[in-house]
Amino acid sequence: MAFALFSGHPRAEPQAPSTEETDDATLAKGFIGKNYDDQLDIEGWDDVGGGLVVAPIYVHQYQREDGTFLVLTSRQLAKETRTAPANYEVADALIVPPPQSGVAFTISCVQGQDETLRFMGEAKGPEDKEWWTDVRRAWEITLDTGQIASTKTRGVRCTNTSWGQ
């Protein structure tokens, strides 16, 4: 991320993304528009769950061995029938580097009184609480398009990833 320092300070040099970050961004963008039936298996990534956000938008989370997350949102194009599996098209993709120690990434977050799980976040909190409100970063899924965008953390709360286990 490039930025400039003002008030007479010299301009900071932008840092180039690492090769791995560039490869991950390319991988993620490569899924957008991909059409698939039933489930999408991705080599080198473990499927760690997902589900319906609001019809026809679904979210799915994958994790790589190094702790990096890949989140895909998809639009259901055709429902499952007796003769054919459900069909989807990837709407957007997000790569999330491994969170800091003590922080968890989850696709199960809400904001305010809206109980729609259309937010994702990096959060932490006490293990005995179902919902964590100490949210470090958050993303919102646009309900009509499935697009993922960074958003403010105010009012966002996320499920404790180890709750009930």
Secondary structure, DSSP 8 states (H G I E B T S, - for coil): ------TT----------HHHHHHHHHHHHHTT-EEES----TTEEEEEEEEEETTEEEEEEEETTS-EEEEEEEEEE---SSS--EEEEEEEEEE----TT-EEEEEEEETTEEEEEEEEEEE--TT-SEE-EEEEEEEE-TTT--EEEE--TTEEEE-TTTT-
